[in-house]
Amino acid sequence: MSAAPAPSSRKRALRRPPTTRSERPIPRTASSSEGLHRVEIVAPDPECAALLLEYASPLFPTELITGPELIVRLQPPPAEPGWVIELLTLVERWLESAPLPCANLLYGGRSYLIRSSTHLRQTIIVAGEMLRAGSDE
């Protein structure tokens, strides 16, 4: 009688790859045809969006995106390296004119919070006054 091979003490579990993969949401990036990213600025209301469009349109090609949020989309110039300074100056002017304490700016798949220097100055002054008032007691 022939001997059957002894069963192996190791059992190999065959694992099948899952038939459905959990898809990761792809972050929304606004990239242009030139490869540069577009800049998106969230406006809190239609009046602020209109003001931002008025300020931005002489400097950048702009468009208003409506949806759950109002977004002003700007296209940076491809060959001009100083556009970031122009953008920050534009946002600062808009924040002071609106008046808004900050702006949410989307660029390159990231979100940036730009604070108004006027709002920061007022916060520092109020905090300083509160500290002085607390030390006088």
Sequence and secondary structure as in RCSB ss.txt:
>XXXX:A:sequence
MSAAPAPSSRKRALRRPPTTRSERPIPRTASSSEGLHRVEIVAPDPECAALLLEYASPLFPTELITGPELIVRLQ
PPPAEPGWVIELLTLVERWLESAPLPCANLLYGGRSYLIRSSTHLRQTIIVAGEMLRAGSDE
>XXXX:A:secstr
        S         SS          B TTS B EEEEESSHHHHHHHHHHHTTTS EEEE SSSEEEEE 
  TT TTHHHHHHHHHHHHHHHTT SEEEEEETTEEEEEE HHHHHHHHHHHHHHHHHHHH 
